[in-house]
Amino acid sequence: MPTNNKVAIVTGGSRGLGRNTVIHLAKRGVHSILTYHTNRVEADKVTAAVREAGAKAVALQLDAGDVRSFDGFVQRVRSALAEVGAERFDYLVNNAGTGLHKTIADTTEEEFDALVDVHLKGVFFLTQKLLPLMADGGRIINVSSGLARFSIPGTAAYAIMKGGIEVFTRLLAKELGARRITANTVAPGAIETDFNGGRVRDNADYNRMVAQSTALGRAGVPDDVGPMIAALLSDDNRWVNAQRIEVSGGMNI
């Protein structure tokens, strides 16, 4: 696959939806700078898969909830861009995240704050820090959740974060329009990954509940979402802006 000289930054790119997105971008000729939190081995597997697809990838460690580390991360991004032969990047996919399945009554302040650090504060300030390195005409995708639309007990704290991200995305689109940078939200439904302890993938009862509440009759898999994100980043969708696009197979409709 010939490269198209576009470069994406995908946070949480060593596993799940982030990994799938990076690989499908590579199939379209897009280079990637992907982040991982602790598992370098899995990140290296993704970079190898990207090379096999004919593109380039660099894996960088990042704690998406540690805003104090972002200045140093940006400097490492500059070096990574040089490795893939670019001065700026074109696409930002804010995908890194953690889950929490607890009722409102049982959620602690510490657990709530940890979600804020990764899903709200982290996304806000990482985007802010990276914008000077982003090419005009670029694209931002913030990963939300179907839980920002429908309500399942035990997901309140997490869903609040995703609701905030959807508001943030619209404001990004408004403020960055002068630079021709678009911003959209992709909201997956329940997906079979190791996210949140593999709840959808490994809990047969929960998986069955998801399937029964989904028009297409099953839980989602990463290949339902990664290709969609890759397609949304392409020039074919250059006029899509400030939108929330749910990728859930018709869950809870």
C-alpha positions, 0 to 999 in steps of 0.5 A: 500500500503506497503511503499518502504522507498523512500522519495520525496520532492515536492515543491508546493505540496499543489495544482495542479500538485504538489498535484497530484504528491504527492498523486500518489507517495503515491500510490506507497509507497513513503513518501513525504515532500511537501511545501506550500506557504500560504495555510496550510489547503490545505496542511493538506488535502494532508497529510491526503490523503497520510496517507489514501494511506498508506504512510507518509507526512510532510507539510512545509511552503516555499516561493520558491522565498526567497533564504535567507530562504533556510538554515532554510528550510533545517534544517526543512527538516532534522527534517521532514526526521526524522518524516518519518523515514529517514536520506536522501531523494531520489527524488526532484520535483521542481514544485512550481511556479507562472504564468504571462500572459502579453505581452512583452510590458506590463511586468514590471521589478518587475514582471520579477524579481519575476519570476526569483526569483521563477523559476530560482534563487529559483530552482537553490539554493534550489537544491544546498542547498538540494543536501547534504541531497539527497541520491546517486542514487536519481532523480531530476525532474524540472517542465518546460512547453510546452511554452519552445517549442511553442510560445503563445503571452503573455507568454514571461517572463514565458517561458524564465524562463522555457527555463532556467530550461531546460538548468539547468536540463541538467547541473545537470545531467552532474555534478551529474552523479558521484553520480548516480543522474539523472535529467530530465525535465517534461514539461506539456501542458495546464492543468486545475488547479488554476494556473495563475488564473485558466485560462485554467480551468475557461476560456471557450474560452481559454480552447476551444483554447487549445483543438483545438490545442491538438491532443487528443482534450482536455486540460489536467488535473492533473491526466494526469501529476502526475502519469507520474512524479511518474512513471518517478521517479521509478526504471523502468526509472533509465536510463532516464537522461537529457531529456525533456519529454513533457506531453501535449497530443500533443499540437501544433504539 
